[in-house]
Amino acid sequence: MFHWLLLPGDIALTAIRMYNYLAIPLITIVLYSVINSIQPRLYDRYRVSHALPAITTPLATLIAVVSGWDPSLIIASFVIGLAGGYGFQYYMQQKVISAQERALQDFLRDVAEYRKIGLPVSRAIVSIAERRSYNSFFDDLLSYIAFQLRMHKRLGEVVVPTSSRLVRTVFFILGEIEASGGGTIRVLEELVNFVQEYNIAKNEMRGMLRLYELLAYTTPVMLVLTVSLVTGLSTGFQAPASSAFSSLPGFSLSIGRFDKAVLSKIRTSTLLASISLAVLTSKTIDFTVKNTLRAVIVIVITIASFSFLQPLAEEIIKTLV
């Protein structure tokens, strides 16, 4: 990408536009398809409202336009508004799902203890809801389920208002256990072991993929440093090279004379490539691209790098050259 800086202005702009709006989206789609084809499916339900992004997106874009920012920063502001509006909703629901799934193991152990003294599963759930506390999110869910059971609703018919498929599956199994006559303690213990192994496997998998998340956050910094290196070295060598070869007939040295439009497109390329990596990282780690807050973090890192790191790096390189 950076060798385009040395091309004539019109050719460089055309090449960078093709890279930004054709190559990057195409590569992202292909990699997303590959990741999606080899990943297991998670059927957690995420409900989002379009009202929040409808407010944050035009507001962030308007601020950028009125402030007269660079086109790359206007694009960044648009994405921040859009991704932030959806990502915040995903984050809050994922927080609830994680808390509820963490409480499942202890909850099922308590149900098994009540079954040992002969209480049916439904009565055990009502008693646990009155006497036990896990976390605020699971306690609210359990209270709602217990309320339905007090209304003489069968466990297999209760509504379980949660986005977590694991939680819905566990209560479905508990309903089937009660409908079949109460089940045995061994069945409940196997269910406890399943939930425990599921949570361990999920945490281990995400832990192993943290390196990709670190890569997503450091890539913008490395790209900005590379741009700074190329522009700084080219500008530093421009004057000596021009003096050395100016006497040659027909020689014209253009290195270092970067068009502002080309540099702006290079900034856009860096931004789009970083966003693409953030999206693919979310798909890899979270099994969904709905975690758009990661893209917001990457954009902020990219803007900060261009605003503070690039000028500093260019000055250091110029002094060395």
Contacts in CASP RR format, 6 or more apart in sequence:
PFRMAT RR
TARGET T0000
AUTHOR 0000-0000-0000
METHOD contacts of the structure
MODEL  1
MFHWLLLPGDIALTAIRMYNYLAIPLITIVLYSVINSIQPRLYDRYRVSH
ALPAITTPLATLIAVVSGWDPSLIIASFVIGLAGGYGFQYYMQQKVISAQ
ERALQDFLRDVAEYRKIGLPVSRAIVSIAERRSYNSFFDDLLSYIAFQLR
MHKRLGEVVVPTSSRLVRTVFFILGEIEASGGGTIRVLEELVNFVQEYNI
AKNEMRGMLRLYELLAYTTPVMLVLTVSLVTGLSTGFQAPASSAFSSLPG
FSLSIGRFDKAVLSKIRTSTLLASISLAVLTSKTIDFTVKNTLRAVIVIV
ITIASFSFLQPLAEEIIKTLV
1 16 0 8 1.000
1 19 0 8 1.000
1 266 0 8 1.000
1 269 0 8 1.000
2 226 0 8 1.000
2 227 0 8 1.000
2 230 0 8 1.000
2 266 0 8 1.000
4 12 0 8 1.000
4 15 0 8 1.000
4 16 0 8 1.000
4 262 0 8 1.000
4 266 0 8 1.000
5 12 0 8 1.000
5 230 0 8 1.000
5 231 0 8 1.000
5 234 0 8 1.000
5 256 0 8 1.000
5 258 0 8 1.000
5 262 0 8 1.000
5 263 0 8 1.000
5 266 0 8 1.000
6 234 0 8 1.000
6 254 0 8 1.000
6 255 0 8 1.000
7 15 0 8 1.000
8 254 0 8 1.000
9 259 0 8 1.000
9 261 0 8 1.000
9 262 0 8 1.000
12 259 0 8 1.000
12 262 0 8 1.000
12 265 0 8 1.000
13 259 0 8 1.000
13 261 0 8 1.000
13 262 0 8 1.000
13 265 0 8 1.000
16 262 0 8 1.000
16 265 0 8 1.000
16 266 0 8 1.000
16 268 0 8 1.000
16 269 0 8 1.000
17 265 0 8 1.000
19 269 0 8 1.000
20 265 0 8 1.000
20 268 0 8 1.000
20 269 0 8 1.000
20 272 0 8 1.000
24 269 0 8 1.000
24 272 0 8 1.000
24 273 0 8 1.000
24 276 0 8 1.000
25 276 0 8 1.000
27 276 0 8 1.000
28 276 0 8 1.000
28 279 0 8 1.000
28 280 0 8 1.000
31 280 0 8 1.000
32 279 0 8 1.000
32 280 0 8 1.000
32 283 0 8 1.000
32 289 0 8 1.000
35 280 0 8 1.000
35 283 0 8 1.000
35 284 0 8 1.000
36 283 0 8 1.000
39 283 0 8 1.000
39 287 0 8 1.000
40 287 0 8 1.000
41 287 0 8 1.000
42 165 0 8 1.000
42 287 0 8 1.000
42 288 0 8 1.000
43 165 0 8 1.000
44 97 0 8 1.000
44 163 0 8 1.000
44 164 0 8 1.000
44 165 0 8 1.000
45 163 0 8 1.000
45 165 0 8 1.000
46 89 0 8 1.000
46 90 0 8 1.000
46 93 0 8 1.000
46 94 0 8 1.000
46 163 0 8 1.000
46 288 0 8 1.000
46 290 0 8 1.000
47 93 0 8 1.000
47 163 0 8 1.000
48 86 0 8 1.000
48 89 0 8 1.000
48 90 0 8 1.000
48 290 0 8 1.000
49 89 0 8 1.000
52 85 0 8 1.000
52 86 0 8 1.000
52 88 0 8 1.000
52 89 0 8 1.000
53 81 0 8 1.000
53 82 0 8 1.000
53 84 0 8 1.000
53 85 0 8 1.000
53 86 0 8 1.000
56 81 0 8 1.000
56 82 0 8 1.000
56 84 0 8 1.000
56 85 0 8 1.000
57 78 0 8 1.000
57 81 0 8 1.000
57 82 0 8 1.000
57 85 0 8 1.000
59 81 0 8 1.000
60 77 0 8 1.000
60 78 0 8 1.000
60 80 0 8 1.000
60 81 0 8 1.000
61 74 0 8 1.000
61 77 0 8 1.000
61 78 0 8 1.000
61 81 0 8 1.000
63 77 0 8 1.000
64 73 0 8 1.000
64 74 0 8 1.000
64 76 0 8 1.000
64 77 0 8 1.000
64 78 0 8 1.000
65 74 0 8 1.000
69 77 0 8 1.000
70 264 0 8 1.000
70 267 0 8 1.000
71 264 0 8 1.000
71 268 0 8 1.000
72 264 0 8 1.000
72 267 0 8 1.000
72 268 0 8 1.000
72 271 0 8 1.000
73 303 0 8 1.000
75 268 0 8 1.000
75 271 0 8 1.000
75 272 0 8 1.000
76 271 0 8 1.000
76 299 0 8 1.000
76 302 0 8 1.000
76 303 0 8 1.000
79 275 0 8 1.000
79 295 0 8 1.000
79 296 0 8 1.000
79 299 0 8 1.000
80 296 0 8 1.000
80 299 0 8 1.000
80 300 0 8 1.000
81 296 0 8 1.000
82 292 0 8 1.000
83 292 0 8 1.000
83 293 0 8 1.000
83 295 0 8 1.000
83 296 0 8 1.000
83 299 0 8 1.000
84 292 0 8 1.000
84 293 0 8 1.000
84 296 0 8 1.000
85 292 0 8 1.000
86 290 0 8 1.000
86 292 0 8 1.000
87 290 0 8 1.000
87 291 0 8 1.000
87 292 0 8 1.000
87 293 0 8 1.000
87 296 0 8 1.000
88 293 0 8 1.000
90 290 0 8 1.000
90 291 0 8 1.000
90 292 0 8 1.000
90 293 0 8 1.000
91 291 0 8 1.000
91 293 0 8 1.000
93 163 0 8 1.000
94 286 0 8 1.000
94 291 0 8 1.000
95 137 0 8 1.000
96 137 0 8 1.000
96 162 0 8 1.000
96 163 0 8 1.000
97 162 0 8 1.000
97 163 0 8 1.000
97 164 0 8 1.000
97 167 0 8 1.000
99 135 0 8 1.000
99 136 0 8 1.000
99 137 0 8 1.000
99 138 0 8 1.000
100 135 0 8 1.000
100 137 0 8 1.000
100 138 0 8 1.000
100 141 0 8 1.000
100 162 0 8 1.000
100 164 0 8 1.000
100 167 0 8 1.000
101 164 0 8 1.000
101 166 0 8 1.000
101 167 0 8 1.000
101 195 0 8 1.000
101 199 0 8 1.000
102 135 0 8 1.000
102 199 0 8 1.000
103 134 0 8 1.000
103 135 0 8 1.000
103 137 0 8 1.000
103 138 0 8 1.000
104 138 0 8 1.000
104 166 0 8 1.000
104 167 0 8 1.000
104 170 0 8 1.000
104 195 0 8 1.000
104 199 0 8 1.000
105 192 0 8 1.000
105 195 0 8 1.000
105 196 0 8 1.000
105 199 0 8 1.000
106 134 0 8 1.000
107 128 0 8 1.000
107 132 0 8 1.000
107 134 0 8 1.000
107 138 0 8 1.000
107 142 0 8 1.000
108 170 0 8 1.000
108 188 0 8 1.000
108 191 0 8 1.000
108 192 0 8 1.000
108 195 0 8 1.000
109 192 0 8 1.000
110 124 0 8 1.000
110 128 0 8 1.000
110 132 0 8 1.000
111 121 0 8 1.000
111 124 0 8 1.000
111 125 0 8 1.000
111 128 0 8 1.000
111 174 0 8 1.000
111 188 0 8 1.000
112 185 0 8 1.000
112 188 0 8 1.000
112 189 0 8 1.000
112 192 0 8 1.000
114 123 0 8 1.000
114 124 0 8 1.000
114 127 0 8 1.000
114 128 0 8 1.000
115 121 0 8 1.000
115 124 0 8 1.000
115 182 0 8 1.000
115 183 0 8 1.000
115 185 0 8 1.000
115 188 0 8 1.000
116 185 0 8 1.000
119 127 0 8 1.000
120 178 0 8 1.000
120 182 0 8 1.000
121 155 0 8 1.000
121 174 0 8 1.000
121 175 0 8 1.000
121 177 0 8 1.000
121 178 0 8 1.000
121 182 0 8 1.000
122 149 0 8 1.000
122 154 0 8 1.000
122 155 0 8 1.000
122 178 0 8 1.000
125 142 0 8 1.000
125 145 0 8 1.000
125 146 0 8 1.000
125 149 0 8 1.000
125 155 0 8 1.000
125 174 0 8 1.000
126 146 0 8 1.000
126 149 0 8 1.000
126 150 0 8 1.000
128 142 0 8 1.000
129 139 0 8 1.000
129 142 0 8 1.000
129 143 0 8 1.000
129 145 0 8 1.000
129 146 0 8 1.000
130 146 0 8 1.000
133 139 0 8 1.000
134 142 0 8 1.000
141 160 0 8 1.000
141 161 0 8 1.000
141 162 0 8 1.000
141 167 0 8 1.000
144 161 0 8 1.000
145 158 0 8 1.000
145 160 0 8 1.000
145 171 0 8 1.000
148 158 0 8 1.000
148 159 0 8 1.000
149 155 0 8 1.000
149 158 0 8 1.000
154 175 0 8 1.000
154 178 0 8 1.000
154 179 0 8 1.000
155 171 0 8 1.000
155 174 0 8 1.000
155 175 0 8 1.000
155 178 0 8 1.000
155 179 0 8 1.000
156 171 0 8 1.000
156 172 0 8 1.000
156 175 0 8 1.000
156 176 0 8 1.000
156 178 0 8 1.000
156 179 0 8 1.000
158 171 0 8 1.000
160 167 0 8 1.000
160 168 0 8 1.000
160 171 0 8 1.000
160 172 0 8 1.000
162 168 0 8 1.000
166 195 0 8 1.000
166 198 0 8 1.000
170 191 0 8 1.000
170 195 0 8 1.000
173 191 0 8 1.000
177 183 0 8 1.000
177 187 0 8 1.000
177 188 0 8 1.000
206 285 0 8 1.000
209 284 0 8 1.000
209 285 0 8 1.000
210 285 0 8 1.000
212 281 0 8 1.000
212 284 0 8 1.000
212 285 0 8 1.000
213 281 0 8 1.000
213 285 0 8 1.000
213 294 0 8 1.000
215 277 0 8 1.000
215 281 0 8 1.000
216 274 0 8 1.000
216 277 0 8 1.000
216 278 0 8 1.000
216 281 0 8 1.000
216 294 0 8 1.000
216 298 0 8 1.000
217 297 0 8 1.000
217 298 0 8 1.000
217 301 0 8 1.000
219 273 0 8 1.000
219 274 0 8 1.000
219 277 0 8 1.000
219 298 0 8 1.000
220 270 0 8 1.000
220 271 0 8 1.000
220 274 0 8 1.000
220 298 0 8 1.000
220 301 0 8 1.000
220 302 0 8 1.000
220 305 0 8 1.000
221 301 0 8 1.000
221 305 0 8 1.000
221 309 0 8 1.000
223 270 0 8 1.000
223 273 0 8 1.000
223 274 0 8 1.000
223 302 0 8 1.000
224 270 0 8 1.000
224 302 0 8 1.000
224 305 0 8 1.000
224 306 0 8 1.000
224 309 0 8 1.000
224 310 0 8 1.000
224 313 0 8 1.000
225 305 0 8 1.000
225 309 0 8 1.000
225 310 0 8 1.000
225 313 0 8 1.000
227 266 0 8 1.000
227 267 0 8 1.000
227 270 0 8 1.000
227 310 0 8 1.000
228 309 0 8 1.000
228 310 0 8 1.000
228 313 0 8 1.000
228 314 0 8 1.000
228 317 0 8 1.000
229 313 0 8 1.000
229 317 0 8 1.000
231 256 0 8 1.000
231 258 0 8 1.000
231 263 0 8 1.000
231 314 0 8 1.000
232 314 0 8 1.000
232 317 0 8 1.000
232 318 0 8 1.000
232 321 0 8 1.000
233 317 0 8 1.000
233 321 0 8 1.000
234 255 0 8 1.000
234 256 0 8 1.000
234 258 0 8 1.000
235 256 0 8 1.000
235 314 0 8 1.000
235 318 0 8 1.000
236 256 0 8 1.000
236 317 0 8 1.000
236 318 0 8 1.000
236 321 0 8 1.000
237 255 0 8 1.000
237 256 0 8 1.000
237 321 0 8 1.000
238 253 0 8 1.000
238 255 0 8 1.000
238 256 0 8 1.000
238 257 0 8 1.000
241 253 0 8 1.000
241 255 0 8 1.000
242 253 0 8 1.000
245 251 0 8 1.000
245 253 0 8 1.000
267 306 0 8 1.000
270 302 0 8 1.000
270 306 0 8 1.000
271 299 0 8 1.000
271 302 0 8 1.000
274 298 0 8 1.000
274 299 0 8 1.000
274 301 0 8 1.000
274 302 0 8 1.000
275 295 0 8 1.000
275 298 0 8 1.000
275 299 0 8 1.000
277 298 0 8 1.000
278 294 0 8 1.000
278 295 0 8 1.000
278 297 0 8 1.000
278 298 0 8 1.000
279 289 0 8 1.000
279 292 0 8 1.000
279 295 0 8 1.000
281 294 0 8 1.000
282 288 0 8 1.000
282 289 0 8 1.000
282 290 0 8 1.000
282 291 0 8 1.000
282 292 0 8 1.000
282 294 0 8 1.000
282 295 0 8 1.000
283 289 0 8 1.000
285 291 0 8 1.000
END
